[in-house]
Amino acid sequence: MATVEVILKQKIEGLGAEADVVKVKRGFARNFLLPQDRAFEATKANLRHVSKLKEVRAKREADELAEAENTAAKLKKLRLSIELSLGQGGKAFGSVTTADIAALIADKSKLTIDRHQLVLESPIKTLGSYDIPVKLHPSIEASVTVRVVAADGEGAGSESDEA
């Protein structure tokens, strides 16, 4: 396989960040990175300009870190409550997933949290209070408290009518 070295101009997920010199396949560089102005060839002349890209990278990483710390502080104060439908015998219909929690956070606090940032081993299928870790940055992790309550209507109403 023919590979070439390129210098990245911006952060590319799974490849690297600004000022990184990476080896990629020639076709990927020629057809994607170079035409979309995401990288340039790693020639001797271009390698001299890497210091400017490193400054841009340092500024971006500092901004991301500050934003993650700010978001972590807001998440710690946040108390969320979500309803879960229950059937006869307290059996849950459905579950609370990371997508549900991310949508609830966005609705209640105007923070945009990707569902992949929420660390949840399995969907929540029981009532109770849960502390859910949120991975905001490689060095910053916060947690949000979610209280799962029974939905008014089907579960609670049908049980009290039968008794």
C-alpha positions, -999 to 999 in steps of 0.1 A, spaced: 0 0 0 13 34 -9 12 59 19 20 96 22 26 119 51 3 149 55 0 177 81 -35 180 94 -50 215 95 -79 206 118 -90 179 141 -102 147 124 -118 121 145 -98 88 146 -68 104 128 -54 133 147 -55 170 155 -40 202 141 -2 201 134 -1 163 136 20 147 109 3 114 100 7 87 74 -24 80 54 -31 61 22 -24 80 -9 -60 79 -22 -74 92 11 -50 121 10 -56 128 -27 -94 124 -27 -105 136 7 -80 154 29 -63 177 3 -94 187 -18 -114 196 14 -85 216 27 -82 195 59 -45 188 54 -15 197 33 15 176 21 43 172 46 71 188 26 101 206 42 86 240 35 53 231 50 69 215 81 82 250 90 46 263 94 37 236 119 43 260 149 14 283 138 -9 252 137 3 241 172 -7 275 185 -42 271 170 -44 236 185 -34 248 220 -60 276 219 -87 251 207 -78 226 234 -78 253 261 -113 264 250 -126 229 250 -113 223 285 -128 255 298 -161 247 282 -161 211 296 -154 225 331 -183 250 328 -206 222 316 -195 200 344 -204 226 370 -239 231 354 -245 193 353 -236 188 390 -264 213 399 -289 196 376 -316 173 390 -336 155 364 -368 134 366 -382 111 339 -413 90 338 -414 53 330 -446 36 321 -454 6 344 -478 -23 338 -494 -47 361 -471 -60 388 -447 -31 383 -432 -44 351 -417 -16 330 -429 -8 294 -397 2 277 -367 17 293 -347 49 299 -318 51 275 -289 75 269 -308 91 241 -337 98 265 -314 113 291 -295 134 265 -328 148 253 -339 156 288 -307 174 296 -311 195 264 -347 203 273 -341 212 309 -307 230 308 -301 240 272 -268 221 273 -260 199 243 -247 165 255 -241 137 230 -257 104 240 -223 88 235 -208 109 263 -232 94 288 -218 63 305 -246 38 310 -239 1 311 -275 -9 303 -308 9 299 -327 18 331 -358 -4 336 -366 1 373 -377 31 394 -352 49 415 -325 75 416 -294 71 394 -261 89 392 -250 88 356 -214 97 347 -209 120 317 -175 120 299 -172 156 288 -134 157 281 -106 131 284 -97 147 317 -131 158 330 -160 136 340 -191 148 357 -223 131 369 -259 139 365 -287 126 389 -317 112 372 -348 101 391 -370 76 374 -406 78 386 -438 59 376 -459 76 349 -493 87 361 -520 67 345 -517 31 334 -495 15 361 -506 33 393 -543 38 382 -550 2 372 -534 -13 404 -555 10 427 -588 2 408 -582 -36 412 -576 -33 450 
